């Protein structure tokens, strides 16, 4: 879906072959836009590119390292590693980007570091947060599986859970927990202090299941209702977006099997990294190529990704002018060296405008503009 809730694509069909799925429950995005999916009833993880083309697949049913029993939640970290909530085996497993098993942690039980049917996982700032669903709590580990702390007890009050099914963590390390049993979403600091509690009334009467947050702390949750519910409730197969204060911002989806409609939505993942970083990379690279340089430039660093608010000054550009917003610029061709990425100098206008710099490049013609835009679309496929 787009940010506005319009469906932009769909893939997968029922089955156990490559690219086919049976009750997928979790999704997570890599930095390059690839998507990891826990193919729950096939007891495996599949990775797709941004167009839906299947790539790496790993896992079989079992209890050994790299095997799964109904995996549900999945998360990626900054190093491109995967963490999978191996729900039926009461553990978390960590893999590298290619599906190579690295480490596992958690055993069946209710003690510190033990898990019972963990349903969701999130990884941010060298910490791994686990929705320990069967134990009605959240536990935090380091990226090697060392237990750090926990919070939550069984109940319906503040800081309590009945069935935590979704977890997401913002860049500040605050954890958001969707509790399907209590129809609440609660936000905690990394030490477990309660910061915000949203109840069914705040959630439009919905029951949250999966959960995601974006870099602006907007909250997205899926409603997963039973087919045996009354018609009005059963139709609430949808995703709701809330702003950082918990105010409803958007609703999209709906019950059905056509593209854009949903049946039992579970895991969510959001990204706003594209097109900012790749747009800056591709546009500046092609502009440099037009001047006879720029071959083999690497993608920009993460600092090239800026919020959408940096883009409006560019909208009035003429049709034969490409415009990007970025915090990096290519080196001058006067250096007689291949173009590389660097930060603007400390005294530059970019610094004085709080890293909001608009780089305008005039294309040779309208046809050239169209070519650059189409090539940008091919690289930035989200």
N, C-alpha and C positions, 0 to 999 in steps of 0.2 A: 504494500500500500504506500501511497504518497503521504506526505505530512497532512494533507487535507482529507485523507481517508479514501481516496480513489484507488481502485485496484489497478496495479501496474503489471501484474503477471501471476502465474500459478503453474506449478508442475507437480508431477507425481501421480501415481495411480496404485490401486490396491495390488499387492503382489510381493514376491520375495526376490525378484530379479534386481539387476542394477538399476538404480533410479526409482524403484518401486518401494512402497511403504506400507506398513501395517501399524496403525495407531501411533503415529509420531507424536511425541509428547514434549520434546525440548528442542530449542534452536539457539544457536549462538553464532555471532559474526566474527570472522577474522578481519584483520586490518585491511586486507586487500579486497574485501567484499565477498569472499567465499563464505558459505553457510554450512555449519555443522548441524546435523539433525540426529536426534536419538530416535532410531527406528525401533520403537519399543517392543512390539510383538514379533519382530524379526531378530531381536536381541543383538543389535549391532548399531554402529554409528556410520552415517554416510555424510560425505562432504560434497557439496554442489558449488559450482561457480555461480556468478551473479545472473547468468542466463538460464540456470536450471540444469546445466550439463553435469552429470555425476562424475565424481573423481575418486578420491580415496574412500574405501569402505573397509571397516575392520570390526572384529568381534564375532563371536559365535555364542551359542547358549552354553552356559556352564559356570563353574565356580573358580576356575583357574585364573591366573594373571591374563588380562586382556579378554576375558570372557565375561558375559553379562547374563543377568536374569531380570528382564524387564527394565532396562535403563530408562530413566525419565529426564531429569535435569541435565543440562550441559552448559559449560562456560568456557571462555577463552581468556588467557591472560596476555599481558603486554609482550611476552616472549613468543606468543603463538602456540603455547601449550593448551591442551584440552583437559578439562576436568569433567568427569561423567559421574552422575549419581546412579550407581549400580543398585537400584532400589531393592530388588529381590535378594541381593547378596549383602545388604546392609553395610555398604562401603562406598567410598569415593575412589575412582581410579584416575590416574593422570597419564596422559599420552603426549608425545610430541606431535608436530604438525602432520607427520606422515602416518600416524597411527601406531608408532612404536610405544610399547608399554614402558612407563618410567617408575611409577610408585603407586602404592595403594595405602589407604588408611581408613580406619574404622572397623570395628567388629560388632557383632550383634549384642545389644545390651543398652542399659540406661545410664551407665557411668560416664565420667568425663572422657570425651573422645570416642565413646561408643555411639552407635547409630541404630535406629530401627526404622526401616523403610524410608530413607531420605528421598525427598521428592524434588528438590531443587538445589542449585548450587550457583554461586557467583564468585568471581575472582577479580579483585581490585587492590592496588597498592600492596602487593606481596602478601595479601591475606586471602583466604578462601572461606567463604561463608556458606554454611549448609543449613537448609531447612530440614531439620530432623523431624520429619512429619509424624512418625509414630510415637515419638517421645514429646511432642508438642513443645518444641524449643528450637532455638537457633544456636549453632556452635560455630566458632571461628578457629581456623587452623592457619599455620603458615603454608607456603607453597610446597613444602616437603612433607606436610601432613602432621606436623607437631601441633598438639592441642594448645590453644591460647586462652579462650574463655567461652562463656555461654550465657544465655539469658532466656527467660520465658518459663512459665509453668502452665500446667493444664488448667483451663478455666475460661471465663468469658469477660474478665475485667481488663483494665489497662495492663499492658505488658504480658498478657496471658494469651494462650493459643488453644484451639481445639484441633485444627488440622491445617498447619501452615503448608501451603502448596506452591507458593511462588516467592522468590527472593531476588532482589536487585540491589546494587550498591552504586551510589553516585561517586563522582571524582573526589569528594571530600571524605569518603569512607563511611557515610551514613547508609545504613541498611534499611530497605523497605521490604516488609513482609506481608504477603497476601495470605489471609487466613480464611479458607473456604468454609470452615466449620462455624466461625463466628461472623462471617460476612464483614470483615474489617481489613483495612490496610493500616499498618503501623510503621512509623519511621523511628529508627534508633541511631544513636551515635555508636561508634565502634566499640565502646565499652558497655553497651547495652542500655544506656539511659534513653527513656522514651522522649521523643521530640514532637511527634504528631500522631494522632489517632483518628482515622476516618471510619465511620460506621456505615451501615447499609443506607441510612438516610443521606449521607454525604456522597454515596456511590450510586445514586439514582435508583436505589432499591435493588441493585445488582449484587451478585455473589462473585467476588474475585477469585480467579484461579491462577493463571499465569501473570507475570509482572515484569515490567521493564521501566527504566528511567532514562531520559536523555541528558545531555550535558547542561541543559537549562533547568534540570530537576523536575521537568514535566513527567507525570506518571501515566503509564499505559497498563491497563489490565484487561484480561480476557474473562468473559463470562461463559462458563461451561455448565449447561443445565441438562437435566436428565430428560430422556425422550418420554418417560412416563409422567412428567409434570403436566400441569394444565397447559392448554394451548398458548396462552399469553406468556407463561414462563418459558415454555419450550422454545418459543420464537426468539428468546433473548440470547442467541448465539452471536456474540458481537465483541468488539473491542471498544473500550472507553478511554478517552484521554482526559486527564486532569492537569491543571496547572500546579505550580509548586506549592500553592496554598491549599490545594484540594478542591478547587472550583472546577466544575465540569467545563471542558473546552471543546470536545468533539466526541461523536459516537459513529462508528462505522461497522459494516458487516451485516449480519442478519442471517436467519436460518435458511439453509438451502445448499445445493451442490453446484450451482453455477459459479463462474469466476466472480470473486468479490463477496460471495456468501460463505457461511461457515457452518460446520457441524461439529460441536464439541471442541472449540478452540482451547488450546492449552498454552504451550510455551510462546514467548514473545521475544523479539530482539529489535532494537531500534538503532539507527545510525544517522549521524549528520556529518560524517567525515567526507562524504562525497556529495557534491562535486568539488568542494572548495580546494582541497589539497591537489587532487588530480587535475582540476580545471586550471589551477595556477601552473602546474607542471606542464601540461600539454600545451596550453596557450603560449606560454613563454618559450617553450622548446620550439614550437613551430614558427613562432615569430623570429627566433634566432636562426632557424634553418633557412628562412627566407632571406636572411642576410649572409648566408654562407657559413654558418657555424652552428654548433649545438648538437652534433652527432653524439649519441650515447650518453646523454645526460641522465643521471639517476633521478628517481622520484624525489620530491622535496621532503624535508624532515616534517615531523608532526606539527611543528609550529606554523606550517603553511596553511593549516586548517583553521579558519576563523569563523565566528558566528555569521549567520545570514545578514545581520544588521550592517555588516561592512559593505554589502553589495549595492544598496539603493543609489549611491552617487553615480553608478555606472549605467543606470537604466536609460538615460537620455542620450547615450552615445549614438552617432549615426549608424546606419545599417552596415557600412563597410568598416566599422571599427570594432575590434574585440576588446573586451574590458574584463579584467580580473581583479580580485582583491586578495592580497597576500601579505605575509610578513617577511617574505624572502624575495630577493631579486637576483637575476642572473648577472654574473660579473660582466664588466664592459668588454666589448670585443677589442678595445684598444690594448688589452693585456697580452694579445697575441697568444693566448692559451685557450684550451677548450673551456666552454662555458661551465661554470659550477655554481652551486647555490651558496649564498652567504647572507648574513643578516645585514640590514641597512646600517650605515655608520651612525654612531651615537648622536651626531648633530643633525642628522637628516630630517626631512619633513615627516618621514615615517615614524620616527621616535617621538617627534613633537605632537603627533596626532594619535598617540597611544596605540601604535602598531596597526592603525587602520590606514592602509596605503592602497591607493587605486592605481593600477598600472594600465595605461591605455596603449594599445598597439594598433596602428592603422594597417588594415589588410590591403593587398594590392588591388583587389576588385571585389565585387559582390560574389563572384564565383569562388574567389579565394576564401572569402569569409565562410561560404557554405561548405567548402572543403574542410576548413579547420574545425568547424562545428561538427561535421559528421565524424571526423577523426577523433574529436573529443568524446563523442558519444560512444564510439567503439571502445575507448580505453576506460572511460568512466561509465560502467554499465549499470549503475543502480538508478 
